[in-house]
Amino acid sequence: MSVSISPISESIGVDVRGMTSDDFTREQTADHCRQLLAAHGVIVYREAHISDADLVSFSRMLGDVVIAPAGAHPDFPEISPVTMDPSKSALAGLRRSTIFWHTDGLIDAVPQKATLLTAREVADDGGDTEFANTYAAYQALPAEKKAELDGYRVVHSVAASQLLLEPDPTPEQLVKWHRAPSREHPLVWTHADGRKSLLIGATAGEIVGMDRAAGRAILDMILDWSTQPRFVLHHTWTVGDLVVWDNTGMLHRAIPYEPTSRRLMHRTTLVGEEAIA
């Protein structure tokens, strides 16, 4: 079967059809994946049906792979099952917050490089995934707005994301959330290659040195700007799809689905390689 490659939109995403699991064992596929990620931010390998062993092998070709700290696949510690079913993952209860736009690892000094996610079972209703390209969103800003945002620094925390789910938390919840470290980052990340992306989303709680309400208004405005349809890819999953995205410049979120859904994804994550300057 021949392989076809077509951009999904001008701002984000490329569609690749005709790949099989064996194709992902080849170094040339990994090299091509890097090129597509740099150009498009998100790659959708339609119905590739990659095996767990090949998913791990392919991930290792792309970089160092995060070993899941909890709830890992019993045979592959690099794979995290993503599900709301507690019988399939110890982290099922934490998946609720993934319905909000976020970038993985922003409370770390070095955010994760990229994520690979493949569909083993899909939801009957909901469960799609959306991605937003913050490289493109920043580039499209007026020059005066870019100059303004370049001067801001933002505090990222677990508490900020959990407050979206629990806006009236108990003292016990607050103590638990604040056990996790917070991290201060520039709002605009200038990468080593000169490109700029926006560090926003669910973990972004406040702008340093600014009244909390005023800072919140700016963060909400920039998030709304960055998640306009022209910067967003909406992916409806089919069993066997593999999606790879550049975590350093893409926001993502899951469309809500029922906790009883059979939806099951297998995910690997690449260790970050570029500290935020």
C-alpha positions in Angstrom: 0.0 0.0 0.0 1.4 3.4 -1.0 1.9 6.1 1.7 0.2 9.5 1.2 1.0 12.7 3.0 -1.2 15.8 3.0 -1.2 18.9 5.3 -4.4 19.2 7.3 -4.4 23.1 7.4 -1.9 25.9 6.8 -1.4 26.4 10.6 -1.3 22.9 12.0 -1.2 19.2 11.3 -0.3 16.7 8.6 -2.2 13.5 7.6 -0.2 10.4 6.8 -2.0 7.3 5.4 -0.8 3.8 4.4 1.7 3.2 7.2 1.9 -0.1 9.1 3.6 -1.1 12.3 6.7 -2.4 10.5 7.3 1.0 9.0 7.9 2.4 12.4 10.9 0.1 13.0 12.9 2.0 10.4 15.2 4.9 11.2 14.1 6.8 8.0 10.6 6.9 9.4 11.9 8.5 12.6 13.9 11.1 10.5 10.8 11.9 8.5 8.7 12.2 11.6 11.1 14.9 13.0 10.9 16.8 9.7 7.1 16.7 9.7 6.9 17.7 13.4 9.1 20.8 12.7 6.9 21.8 9.8 3.4 20.9 11.1 3.5 20.4 14.9 1.1 17.4 14.8 1.3 14.2 12.7 -1.8 12.0 12.3 -0.8 8.5 11.2 -4.2 7.1 10.2 -5.0 3.5 11.2 -1.3 2.6 11.5 -2.1 -0.1 14.2 1.4 0.2 15.7 2.1 -2.6 18.2 3.2 -1.7 21.7 6.7 -3.1 21.1 7.1 -1.0 17.9 5.6 2.1 19.7 8.4 1.9 22.3 11.1 1.2 19.7 9.9 4.1 17.5 9.8 6.4 20.5 13.4 5.5 21.4 14.5 6.4 17.9 13.0 9.9 18.4 14.6 10.5 21.8 14.9 9.5 25.4 11.6 8.0 26.7 10.0 8.9 30.0 9.5 5.9 32.2 6.0 6.2 33.6 6.2 6.9 37.3 2.9 5.1 38.1 0.2 3.2 36.3 2.5 1.9 33.5 1.7 -0.9 31.1 2.6 -4.2 32.8 4.9 -5.2 29.9 6.3 -1.9 28.8 7.2 0.6 31.5 7.5 3.4 28.9 3.8 3.1 28.0 1.1 4.9 30.0 -2.4 3.6 29.4 -4.7 6.6 29.2 -8.2 5.8 30.4 -10.9 6.8 32.9 -11.3 3.1 33.9 -9.5 2.6 37.3 -9.1 -1.1 36.5 -6.9 -0.2 33.6 -4.8 2.6 35.1 -4.0 3.8 38.6 -4.0 7.3 37.2 -7.5 7.1 35.8 -8.9 9.7 38.3 -6.4 12.3 37.3 -7.5 12.3 33.7 -10.4 14.7 34.4 -8.1 17.7 34.1 -7.1 16.8 30.5 -10.3 18.4 29.2 -8.6 21.8 29.6 -6.0 23.2 27.2 -2.6 22.4 28.5 1.1 21.6 27.7 2.7 18.7 29.4 5.5 19.3 31.9 5.3 23.1 32.4 6.0 22.6 36.1 9.3 21.0 35.1 12.5 22.9 34.3 12.6 21.2 30.9 9.1 20.4 29.4 8.6 17.1 27.6 9.8 17.2 24.0 6.9 15.3 22.3 4.1 12.8 22.9 3.0 9.7 20.9 -0.6 8.6 21.5 -2.3 5.6 19.8 -5.9 4.5 20.0 -6.6 1.0 21.3 -10.3 1.6 22.0 -12.4 4.7 21.3 -15.3 6.3 23.0 -18.9 6.0 21.7 -19.4 9.6 22.5 -16.7 12.3 23.0 -13.1 11.5 23.5 -11.7 13.4 20.5 -8.5 15.3 21.0 -7.8 18.9 20.0 -4.4 20.6 19.4 -3.6 24.3 19.1 -0.4 25.6 17.5 1.1 28.3 19.7 4.0 28.9 17.3 1.5 30.0 14.7 -0.7 31.9 17.3 2.3 34.0 18.4 3.4 34.7 14.8 0.0 36.0 13.9 -0.1 38.5 16.8 0.3 42.2 16.0 3.8 43.6 16.6 2.7 45.7 19.6 1.1 42.7 21.3 4.2 40.6 20.8 6.3 43.3 22.4 3.9 43.5 25.4 3.8 39.7 25.9 7.6 39.3 25.6 8.0 41.1 28.9 5.7 38.9 31.0 6.6 36.0 33.2 4.0 33.4 34.4 3.8 31.1 37.4 2.7 27.5 36.5 1.3 25.1 39.1 -0.7 22.1 39.7 -3.0 24.2 41.9 -3.9 26.4 38.9 -5.1 23.5 36.8 -7.0 21.8 39.7 -8.8 25.0 40.5 -10.5 24.7 37.1 -12.1 21.5 38.3 -12.6 22.5 41.9 -13.0 26.3 42.2 -14.0 26.0 45.9 -11.4 23.6 47.3 -11.2 22.3 50.8 -8.1 23.3 52.9 -7.0 19.6 52.5 -7.1 19.9 48.7 -5.1 23.1 48.8 -2.4 21.5 50.9 -2.2 18.6 48.6 -2.0 20.7 45.4 0.7 23.0 46.9 2.9 20.0 47.7 3.8 19.9 44.0 6.4 22.5 42.9 5.4 25.6 41.0 7.5 27.0 38.2 8.1 30.5 36.7 8.5 30.7 33.0 8.4 33.5 30.4 5.0 33.8 28.7 6.9 33.7 25.3 9.4 30.9 24.9 12.2 31.9 22.5 13.6 28.6 21.2 17.2 27.8 20.2 16.2 27.9 16.5 14.7 31.4 17.0 11.1 30.4 16.8 8.7 31.6 19.6 5.8 29.8 21.2 3.4 30.7 24.0 3.6 29.0 27.5 -0.1 29.1 28.5 -2.9 26.8 29.4 -4.4 25.2 32.5 -1.2 25.4 34.7 -0.7 29.1 34.0 -2.0 30.8 37.2 -0.7 34.3 37.4 1.5 36.9 35.8 4.4 37.9 38.0 4.1 41.4 39.5 0.6 41.9 38.2 -2.7 42.1 40.0 -4.1 38.5 39.9 -7.4 39.5 38.2 -5.6 41.6 35.6 -3.1 38.9 34.9 -5.9 36.3 34.6 -7.6 38.4 32.1 -4.5 38.6 29.9 -3.8 34.8 30.2 -7.5 34.1 29.2 -7.3 36.5 26.3 -4.1 34.9 24.9 -5.6 31.4 25.4 -8.7 32.4 23.5 -6.5 33.9 20.7 -4.4 30.7 20.5 -7.3 28.3 20.3 -9.1 30.0 17.4 -10.2 27.5 14.8 -7.5 28.6 12.4 -4.8 27.4 14.8 -6.6 24.2 16.0 -6.7 20.6 14.8 -9.7 18.5 15.9 -8.9 14.8 15.7 -11.7 12.2 15.8 -10.1 8.9 16.8 -10.3 5.7 14.9 -8.8 2.5 16.4 -5.2 2.2 15.2 -4.6 5.9 14.8 -1.2 7.2 16.0 -0.8 10.9 16.7 2.6 12.5 17.4 2.8 16.1 18.6 5.5 18.7 19.4 4.9 19.3 23.1 7.1 22.5 23.1 4.7 24.5 20.9 1.3 22.7 20.9 -1.5 22.9 23.4 -3.9 19.9 23.6 -7.0 18.8 25.3 -9.4 15.9 25.4 -13.1 16.4 24.5 -15.1 15.1 27.6 -16.2 11.5 27.6 -17.9 9.3 30.2 -15.8 7.8 33.0 -17.4 4.4 32.0 -16.3 4.7 28.4 -14.1 1.9 27.1 -11.8 4.6 25.5 -8.2 3.4 25.9 -5.0 5.1 24.6 -1.4 4.0 24.9 1.0 6.9 25.3 4.7 7.4 25.3 6.5 10.6 26.1 9.9 11.9 25.1 12.2 13.5 27.6 12.6 17.3 27.1 15.8 18.5 25.4 15.5 22.3 25.6 15.3 24.3 28.8 13.0 27.3 28.7 15.1 30.5 28.4 
